[in-house]
């Protein structure tokens, strides 16, 4: 089997951090090649995302991976980062030194994305853990981009209410619903795999397991645990926030995921402000290229994460 290749779109974020550890470990095992990382605003502003991303790459000695800076804001701002993982997206920790951002490419993310994808048509997947702003910008700028992507794996969206009251849209799609609409409207040929709120809200992995079994023995895990404990998410919810890690795991080990049997067509709600950014299953659109990830083997991802901690 040919080695899979991927560009990863992140808004690191403690949540993205674990996803990157999974993908870096898979690359170490020869299961994939990470062609580039695209840093977008979302969990925090794009400068903080760059710092969090490069700090991780320095920690695992992988600053050879190209890093691109995305645009700083959504197409139309509907919400801002809610400091869910701290103001800097990573627990607002203090560090002995700042990461060296000289490794970040000078080209804008859309330029780098297009060059990599169109030079290798049908070979590179996109793993989208962040709001879809930079993917949408690239689609609008370059007409050949969509047909050159192998497939797209997206974390985000919801088609039912996420809360009994208040905000009812999953964060990535609420942050930039216009971008989500552009992606689903323009990506017609490659298949899109999507892991929505309805899926990742059913996770059963707890902070207790994360802290006491997965542990903090390695420098990478110790840093992530410091960030998590700093913001106290475990005091608010016993279930561990790791949706990004699950999508990364699905990409690496798709046999551990249960996919909906049918392909669907998708649009994104932009008119109804109460459901802004919601997924609409569109029965009339003929593209039918979206496959929903329904459930993931929780024990399989636990086992894989334990492997990751032995190597990174």
Steps between C-alpha positions, in 0.01 A plus 500: 500500500632844406588733785219750556582869483325780688492873562362580845302819567521588871410768753721355778337484772551229758251294298696522174821425690393141570390457139843610381668254738296219345589608146868547585509153651328352195763668283773352718347158432500564125119514481484850353702805404409843637562735207422824686313663786267793437436720804162674513331718758237328713584389853713815515649754260724376220823624663432294811411202281837531326680515834316198639563302182870580468555437872370145453714446190807618691417264784490197268784625275278530191546859388573354156123486440391811303277735701279762333322798651134533413279806483427665831121516499185332375327617181232665714563493872212338688688399812846522648713253689337443838825426686381141538864388523630830639566833331797355310319174425741304716428567865683837522814330629835668558799378299875540526523609136282583203484266199700603195244615244769545235408149386156623384481530121477849354226403252140529612328174581281509189809523276673212674185287504435547132859434394523177699160366399505585128857373459380162634145457368297232675781416742466728804218501755390799707441447872304800627496546877444878491239736360502462121600857412831422331360205304218722375740780401708252301192361325395851398845599374596189304259319269702176476541457875174315570543231237863439602431411865491126578239529776411730790454407866310765696439542872199714569139580434174377644157414367319498835512748788824483697355645823153529656531880487739770383747446215399196300773473237827308525794742540698440177196559280366787712839674483479514120172366359564672166824306461322174579238584237770575241676169566189285464382700199829477310643159585311280256738221398698367797320336786450694824505316832350698787498439874229718650394603849248215506788255474768647723258600777444127559862434598544308824871563570539687828754742643560243773619250236700769323684613814542166678540250215623694198712702739757775460831316487633649175577871447224532241235345725622690805459831315148416386399389850634825648287695256187295570536528876570873471163568339311250717284344231495179705323689780213588266461173312624150579523412129834581339499756213667306220279520190793614285700196608211274403484641146877461464465140618220439249728619221782271614278202588177529299420135571431606861228744393139425412394697195144570399415266215375769262667802347320829556484848357558784742428870520563740789230718654578870450155664516346380826704672771380255766651215299789686340768255386286189542539214254203456268469159336397604150293234318495691169870567451654234275858521627449245782864493604477531880534200730417535869724337760241366742698326774860420585642205693587664834719212617696509175579870536605446863742228391642718224547796734690276740730406212550869420615575854778242469656677202424873519 
